[in-house]
Amino acid sequence: MTEPQASDGTADPAIDVRDLWMRYGTKDVLTGVSFTAQRGEVLALLGPNGAGKSTTIEILEGFRTRSAGEVSVLGQDPLHGDEAWRARLGVVLQSWRDHGRWRVRELLGYLARFYVPFSTPEVQRPWDVDELLRTVGLTEHANLKIKALSGGQRRRLDVAIGIVGRPELVFLDEPTAGFDPHARREFHDLVHRLADFDNTTILLTTHDLDEAEKLADRILILDKGSIVANGSAEALARQMAQGAEVRWTIAGERHVHAVTEGDPTGFVRGLLAREPDVVDLEVRHASLEDTYMALVHRAETGQAESGGDRPETPGQAGGTPAEGASSEIEEVRS
């Protein structure tokens, strides 16, 4: 993936979150979350159910009021985002309730018209409907009623609805749920196109770790309201020192050796020096799933050991609440 560049000639990040806190009643759901996303970057937000992913996304989208912290999305506080700001965002939910009697082309054409007033010389809005249909693979189904679409086709339509305004930032929530392998690959190509050629920033939430590894420039792992890891899949694997597994065959007999620490290169060199007849040599590094499970386990174990020391207010850990935000955690209805 190409190095992300700022579309407006500045280095300002598309998303800038600092010491974000969220409390429902007496329960802290987010506890000092901080991260950034650069223009054109694909960022995957991973974590167990209940980790705080949905709450984080809703705050970034401006649909939920945070308890404390600073949040900037495309240079603006989501709490004060106007229609022009919202026109720069795209949201693809897990499911979208619509009228099944709409035809695909009609619905996209209708929605596209809302973005016309927000077109700029830098970003022409909306997408041309026919181009959008080709991009998401729905050209052949353009005149079908929505209720006649298959599950995978409906998901493609969800994606088309989310990007019809040619957004600068897209939130994707489990975007390929229900996709067959071919449709999944086509969607991955679309994500790469949006990021590489349209400089679109993408924040992706998914339980498919293989998908996250393929798509994301960087991965955030959120657990119990805190960021426990931040980096590329390769960097996170190195951080955890998960090691590697070396497999080889000699005279038809298969061998396996686990290199638990350090680089496996030394072991491989020694093996080849000792055994010149080695064939089918293979080195397998830790997968993102291995790394993810290890990071979550480490975080949860550490929290369990120090749980009694967790702060009761945001001002006691990870910085202070944002200027203009209440210094007290406000109770927000779920």
C-alpha positions as CSV (number, residue, x, y, z in Angstrom):
1,M,0.0,0.0,0.0
2,T,1.3,3.5,-0.8
3,E,2.5,5.8,1.8
4,P,-0.5,7.9,2.9
5,Q,-0.4,11.6,1.9
6,A,-2.5,14.4,3.2
7,S,-5.0,15.4,0.6
8,D,-5.0,19.1,1.6
9,G,-1.3,19.5,1.7
10,T,-1.0,19.4,5.5
11,A,0.2,16.7,7.8
12,D,-2.9,16.8,10.0
13,P,-4.2,13.3,10.7
14,A,-7.7,12.3,9.6
15,I,-8.4,11.0,13.1
16,D,-6.8,12.3,16.3
17,V,-8.0,10.8,19.6
18,R,-6.4,11.8,22.9
19,D,-7.2,10.4,26.3
20,L,-10.8,9.4,25.4
21,W,-13.0,8.3,28.2
22,M,-16.5,7.0,28.3
23,R,-18.6,6.0,31.3
24,Y,-22.1,4.5,31.4
25,G,-23.4,5.0,34.9
26,T,-20.6,3.7,37.1
27,K,-18.9,1.6,34.4
28,D,-15.9,2.9,32.5
29,V,-16.2,1.6,28.9
30,L,-13.2,3.6,27.5
31,T,-10.3,4.5,29.8
32,G,-7.9,6.9,28.2
33,V,-7.8,5.7,24.6
34,S,-5.4,7.6,22.3
35,F,-4.5,7.0,18.6
36,T,-4.3,8.7,15.2
37,A,-5.1,7.7,11.7
38,Q,-3.3,9.4,8.8
39,R,-4.8,10.4,5.5
40,G,-5.0,7.4,3.2
41,E,-4.3,4.9,5.9
42,V,-6.2,1.7,6.5
43,L,-6.6,1.2,10.2
44,A,-8.1,-2.0,11.7
45,L,-9.7,-1.8,15.2
46,L,-9.8,-5.3,16.8
47,G,-10.9,-6.5,20.1
48,P,-13.1,-8.9,22.0
49,N,-16.9,-8.3,22.3
50,G,-17.4,-5.6,24.9
51,A,-14.0,-4.1,24.4
52,G,-15.4,-0.7,23.5
53,K,-15.0,-0.8,19.7
54,S,-18.6,0.3,18.9
55,T,-18.5,3.0,21.5
56,T,-15.3,4.4,20.0
57,I,-16.7,4.4,16.5
58,E,-20.0,6.0,17.5
59,I,-18.0,8.8,19.2
60,L,-15.9,9.4,16.1
61,E,-19.0,9.5,14.0
62,G,-20.6,12.0,16.2
63,F,-23.4,9.8,17.3
64,R,-22.4,9.5,20.9
65,T,-21.2,12.1,23.4
66,R,-17.9,11.3,25.1
67,S,-17.3,11.7,28.8
68,A,-13.9,13.3,28.4
69,G,-11.0,13.6,26.1
70,E,-10.1,15.3,22.8
71,V,-11.4,14.0,19.5
72,S,-10.7,15.5,16.0
73,V,-12.1,13.9,12.9
74,L,-11.1,15.5,9.6
75,G,-10.1,18.5,11.6
76,Q,-13.3,18.9,13.5
77,D,-14.8,17.8,16.8
78,P,-17.5,15.3,15.9
79,L,-19.8,16.8,18.5
80,H,-20.0,20.0,16.5
81,G,-19.9,18.4,13.0
82,D,-22.3,20.1,10.5
83,E,-23.7,18.7,7.3
84,A,-20.7,19.7,5.2
85,W,-18.5,17.7,7.7
86,R,-20.8,14.7,7.6
87,A,-20.7,14.7,3.8
88,R,-17.0,13.9,4.1
89,L,-17.7,10.7,6.0
90,G,-18.9,7.3,4.9
91,V,-20.4,4.7,7.2
92,V,-21.0,1.0,6.3
93,L,-22.9,-0.6,9.1
94,Q,-23.3,-4.4,9.7
95,S,-26.8,-4.1,8.4
96,W,-28.9,-1.3,7.0
97,R,-32.7,-1.1,7.1
98,D,-34.1,0.0,3.8
99,H,-37.2,-0.3,1.6
100,G,-37.1,-3.5,-0.2
101,R,-39.2,-2.1,-3.1
102,W,-36.4,0.3,-4.1
103,R,-34.4,-0.7,-7.1
104,V,-30.7,-0.6,-6.7
105,R,-29.9,2.2,-9.2
106,E,-32.9,4.3,-8.0
107,L,-31.8,4.1,-4.4
108,L,-28.2,5.1,-5.1
109,G,-29.3,7.9,-7.4
110,Y,-31.6,9.2,-4.8
111,L,-28.9,9.2,-2.1
112,A,-26.3,10.6,-4.4
113,R,-28.3,13.8,-4.9
114,F,-27.9,14.7,-1.2
115,Y,-24.1,15.1,-1.7
116,V,-24.2,17.4,-4.7
117,P,-24.2,20.7,-2.6
118,F,-21.0,19.5,-0.9
119,S,-18.9,18.9,-4.0
120,T,-15.6,20.9,-4.0
121,P,-12.9,21.5,-6.6
122,E,-10.7,19.0,-4.7
123,V,-13.4,16.3,-4.2
124,Q,-16.1,15.9,-6.8
125,R,-19.2,14.5,-5.0
126,P,-21.1,12.2,-5.4
127,W,-19.8,9.1,-7.3
128,D,-21.3,8.7,-10.7
129,V,-23.9,6.0,-10.0
130,D,-22.9,3.8,-13.0
131,E,-19.2,3.9,-12.0
132,L,-20.2,3.1,-8.4
133,L,-22.2,0.1,-9.5
134,R,-19.2,-1.2,-11.5
135,T,-16.9,-0.6,-8.5
136,V,-19.0,-2.6,-6.1
137,G,-20.0,-5.3,-8.7
138,L,-23.7,-4.5,-8.9
139,T,-24.0,-3.4,-12.6
140,E,-25.9,-6.6,-13.6
141,H,-28.3,-6.1,-10.6
142,A,-28.9,-2.4,-11.0
143,N,-32.5,-2.7,-11.9
144,L,-33.4,-5.4,-9.4
145,K,-35.5,-4.6,-6.3
146,I,-33.5,-4.7,-3.1
147,K,-35.6,-7.5,-1.7
148,A,-34.6,-9.7,-4.6
149,L,-30.8,-9.4,-3.9
150,S,-28.9,-12.2,-2.2
151,G,-27.1,-11.6,1.1
152,G,-23.8,-10.9,-0.6
153,Q,-25.4,-8.5,-3.1
154,R,-27.1,-6.7,-0.2
155,R,-23.7,-6.3,1.5
156,R,-22.3,-4.8,-1.7
157,L,-25.2,-2.4,-1.7
158,D,-24.4,-1.5,1.9
159,V,-20.9,-0.6,0.8
160,A,-22.1,1.4,-2.1
161,I,-24.5,3.4,0.1
162,G,-21.6,4.1,2.5
163,I,-19.3,5.5,-0.2
164,V,-21.8,7.1,-2.6
165,G,-20.7,10.6,-1.4
166,R,-17.0,9.9,-2.2
167,P,-16.0,10.2,1.5
168,E,-12.6,11.1,2.7
169,L,-13.0,8.9,5.8
170,V,-14.9,5.6,5.8
171,F,-16.0,3.5,8.8
172,L,-16.4,-0.1,7.9
173,D,-18.1,-2.4,10.4
174,E,-17.7,-6.1,9.5
175,P,-17.8,-5.1,5.8
176,T,-17.5,-8.6,4.2
177,A,-19.9,-10.5,6.4
178,G,-21.8,-12.8,4.1
179,F,-19.4,-12.4,1.2
180,D,-18.2,-15.4,-0.7
181,P,-14.4,-15.7,-1.3
182,H,-14.6,-14.1,-4.8
183,A,-16.7,-11.2,-3.5
184,R,-14.4,-10.8,-0.5
185,R,-11.3,-10.5,-2.8
186,E,-13.1,-7.9,-5.0
187,F,-14.0,-5.9,-1.9
188,H,-10.4,-6.0,-0.7
189,D,-9.3,-4.6,-4.1
190,L,-11.9,-1.8,-3.6
191,V,-10.5,-0.9,-0.2
192,H,-7.0,-0.8,-1.6
193,R,-8.2,1.4,-4.5
194,L,-10.0,3.8,-2.1
195,A,-6.9,4.2,0.1
196,D,-4.2,4.2,-2.6
197,F,-5.8,6.2,-5.4
198,D,-8.5,8.2,-3.7
199,N,-6.5,8.8,-0.5
200,T,-9.4,7.7,1.6
201,T,-8.8,6.9,5.2
202,I,-10.5,3.7,6.3
203,L,-11.2,2.6,9.9
204,L,-12.2,-1.0,9.8
205,T,-13.7,-3.2,12.6
206,T,-13.7,-6.9,12.0
207,H,-13.5,-10.3,13.7
208,D,-11.8,-11.7,10.6
209,L,-8.1,-11.5,11.6
210,D,-7.0,-12.7,8.2
211,E,-8.9,-9.9,6.6
212,A,-7.4,-7.3,9.0
213,E,-3.9,-8.6,8.2
214,K,-4.5,-8.3,4.4
215,L,-6.1,-4.9,4.5
216,A,-4.7,-2.8,7.3
217,D,-1.6,-0.7,7.3
218,R,-1.8,-0.6,11.1
219,I,-3.8,-2.6,13.7
220,L,-5.2,-1.3,17.0
221,I,-6.2,-3.9,19.6
222,L,-8.7,-2.6,22.2
223,D,-9.4,-4.6,25.3
224,K,-11.5,-3.6,28.3
225,G,-11.5,0.0,27.2
226,S,-7.8,0.5,26.6
227,I,-5.5,0.2,23.6
228,V,-3.2,-2.7,24.3
229,A,-1.4,-2.8,21.0
230,N,-0.7,-0.5,18.1
231,G,1.3,-1.4,15.0
232,S,1.5,-3.4,11.8
233,A,0.8,-7.1,12.0
234,E,4.6,-7.8,11.6
235,A,5.5,-5.2,14.3
236,L,3.0,-6.7,16.7
237,A,4.4,-10.2,16.1
238,R,7.9,-9.0,16.8
239,Q,6.7,-7.2,19.9
240,M,5.3,-10.4,21.3
241,A,8.4,-12.5,20.2
242,Q,6.1,-15.3,19.2
243,G,8.9,-17.0,17.4
244,A,8.5,-19.3,14.4
245,E,8.0,-22.9,13.3
246,V,10.5,-24.5,11.0
247,R,9.4,-27.6,9.0
248,W,11.5,-29.7,6.6
249,T,11.7,-33.2,5.1
250,I,14.7,-35.6,5.0
251,A,14.4,-38.9,3.2
252,G,10.6,-38.7,3.2
253,E,10.4,-38.0,6.9
254,R,8.8,-34.8,8.1
255,H,10.4,-32.8,10.9
256,V,9.1,-29.8,12.9
257,H,11.1,-27.5,15.2
258,A,9.7,-24.5,17.2
259,V,12.1,-21.5,17.4
260,T,10.6,-19.8,20.5
261,E,13.0,-16.9,20.7
262,G,14.8,-14.7,18.2
263,D,15.2,-15.0,14.5
264,P,15.0,-18.5,13.1
265,T,17.6,-17.8,10.4
266,G,20.4,-19.1,12.6
267,F,18.7,-22.4,13.2
268,V,18.0,-22.8,9.5
269,R,21.6,-22.2,8.6
270,G,22.8,-24.7,11.1
271,L,20.2,-27.3,9.9
272,L,21.4,-26.9,6.2
273,A,25.0,-27.2,7.3
274,R,24.3,-30.4,9.1
275,E,21.8,-31.9,6.8
276,P,22.5,-31.2,3.1
277,D,19.6,-33.4,2.0
278,V,16.9,-31.2,3.4
279,V,13.9,-30.6,1.1
280,D,10.5,-28.8,1.5
281,L,12.0,-26.3,3.9
282,E,9.3,-24.0,5.3
283,V,9.5,-21.3,8.0
284,R,6.1,-20.3,9.5
285,H,6.0,-17.1,11.6
286,A,3.3,-16.4,14.1
287,S,0.0,-15.4,12.5
288,L,-2.0,-12.3,13.5
289,E,-4.4,-14.6,15.3
290,D,-1.5,-16.0,17.4
291,T,-0.3,-12.5,18.2
292,Y,-3.8,-11.2,18.9
293,M,-4.6,-13.9,21.3
294,A,-1.3,-13.4,23.1
295,L,-1.7,-9.7,23.4
296,V,-5.2,-9.9,24.7
297,H,-4.2,-12.6,27.2
298,R,-1.3,-10.5,28.4
299,A,-3.4,-7.4,28.7
300,E,-6.2,-9.2,30.6
301,T,-3.7,-11.0,32.9
302,G,-2.0,-7.7,33.7
303,Q,-5.3,-6.0,34.4
304,A,-6.4,-8.8,36.6
305,E,-3.2,-8.4,38.6
306,S,-3.4,-4.6,38.9
307,G,-7.2,-4.2,38.8
308,G,-7.3,-2.6,42.3
309,D,-5.2,0.3,41.0
310,R,-7.4,1.4,38.2
311,P,-8.4,5.1,38.5
312,E,-11.9,6.2,39.1
313,T,-11.8,9.4,37.0
314,P,-10.0,10.3,33.7
315,G,-7.9,12.9,35.4
316,Q,-6.1,10.3,37.4
317,A,-4.6,8.4,34.5
318,G,-3.3,8.9,30.9
319,G,-3.7,12.7,31.0
320,T,-6.4,15.2,31.7
321,P,-9.8,15.7,30.1
322,A,-10.0,17.9,27.1
323,E,-10.3,21.6,27.3
324,G,-14.0,22.6,27.2
325,A,-15.0,19.1,28.3
326,S,-16.4,18.5,31.8
327,S,-13.8,17.6,34.3
328,E,-16.2,15.1,35.8
329,I,-17.3,12.0,34.0
330,E,-20.8,12.6,32.8
331,E,-23.4,9.8,32.8
332,V,-24.6,9.1,29.3
333,R,-27.5,6.9,28.4
334,S,-26.7,3.9,26.4
